[in-house]
């Protein structure tokens, strides 16, 4: 009944699919904004409870700071340039490694997906290498590249390669026979087939992998700083621990979470901007159940 | 002298195909004779087409008509160069043996939904074949002309899935026309459309053909459609299939959905096509 009342909205092109599924009343879209605000209630209540418990002395752990102490530390560390500097370092390592690793992964995925020969020779190695936890390579990377930014970048790149390679391979192999016929009849070059058919076909799968890779690269960059390169967020955590500054540690950890969310959001935004048709066609395909 | 006289007598088949389709080279868009195809199955090769022989004059509109599953699409794929015929078949395009897809031949596939690139706008779908071949100015101008010809100028920036089925098929036709083909191969292009859209697109196709002068090879299982559109109808039937009947459709043009279909001549041709097909089913 409520769904019927909002059908005019579903007449808009691109949204028509919502009415086809029927199961999802469009009324939900109206409540989207309040719901987003509703999501803030839980963290605010939790932080308030934490602060109250700490002030009332109900939390006995001496090294558990209160939210206000964490806030103060964050403000101080931002003011004296430590937080911007450390996050700048970690983000640079993470993003650079992720870009390099994704590029290698995409190229490898195209080769694996399009060439039977490459696939036959390499797939076993790929399966083994990607099964090894990337984190276990950090000690090796430290011994080879020493305590350097390069070491961090290599580790971040390494962890990004595999999801992108495997999903690109699967996506590129998904070019339909109809599109292959089309390419043949238009006498498209090999490069054109890859860039205009194979990669767009692979794009939705690749995006999922790129997000996975970015999250992994951030984690690995920080771990590499904890155990290897004495810079950035990871080293700041170790340092704060050794100086018994729990509030600083919490400030860094919570900010890392925020950075992760922002990176993911930026990536989603970039995707919608760069490949609008694809994004829309995809969401339509999924909502209409095709 | 004696050898040349003896040759036709050796095989009736050779003589027959030589008569109907061994014309002089460039007088023909397509010419085939002794054409056969086999699909390898686990139980052995399945012969789909056998001794298919016909030719198609430049500018001619021919329909290949037959029940579904006879191998019409297979035949069209051979003409398109997407499928190699059996060893020893003779297929020529403009006098040269066919070895693969040709410039000058464009295809409109049956399933527009799977053939269009859903992530590209209408305009970029149409431009696909020209990319990397002509400069941007020429490409823009040709895409505009093709879109205009199929009446889609206003939808150039939309995505295929925002269009109706008839419009999506028009995009495919524009994508073929933009290549300025001398031959248009069409595989049941209107088969998935409703009756009203279908008649509308039939008339648009005739108009497009009038403007471009392209040769059209049109595969369909719709008798009325074949007779209404074509200069000549080839009936493909049997198993393995061959061209069992050729009918000239000497109806005046431009054709008209009402007047042409009331023309006694139209009814007569339609009648004899149905008679042929009835014979096939018995």
HADDOCK unambig.tbl for C-alpha pairs under 7 A between the chains (distance, minus, plus):
assign (segid A and resid 13 and name CA) (segid B and resid 162 and name CA) 6.50 0.50 0.50
assign (segid A and resid 14 and name CA) (segid B and resid 162 and name CA) 6.94 0.50 0.50
assign (segid A and resid 178 and name CA) (segid B and resid 114 and name CA) 6.26 0.50 0.50
assign (segid A and resid 178 and name CA) (segid B and resid 115 and name CA) 5.46 0.50 0.50
assign (segid A and resid 179 and name CA) (segid B and resid 115 and name CA) 5.93 0.50 0.50
assign (segid A and resid 181 and name CA) (segid B and resid 82 and name CA) 6.93 0.50 0.50
assign (segid A and resid 184 and name CA) (segid B and resid 101 and name CA) 6.76 0.50 0.50
assign (segid A and resid 185 and name CA) (segid B and resid 101 and name CA) 5.37 0.50 0.50
assign (segid A and resid 186 and name CA) (segid B and resid 129 and name CA) 5.61 0.50 0.50
assign (segid A and resid 187 and name CA) (segid B and resid 101 and name CA) 6.94 0.50 0.50
assign (segid A and resid 277 and name CA) (segid B and resid 119 and name CA) 4.55 0.50 0.50
assign (segid A and resid 277 and name CA) (segid B and resid 120 and name CA) 6.05 0.50 0.50
assign (segid A and resid 277 and name CA) (segid B and resid 159 and name CA) 6.78 0.50 0.50
assign (segid A and resid 278 and name CA) (segid B and resid 119 and name CA) 4.32 0.50 0.50
assign (segid A and resid 281 and name CA) (segid B and resid 118 and name CA) 6.36 0.50 0.50
assign (segid A and resid 281 and name CA) (segid B and resid 119 and name CA) 6.32 0.50 0.50
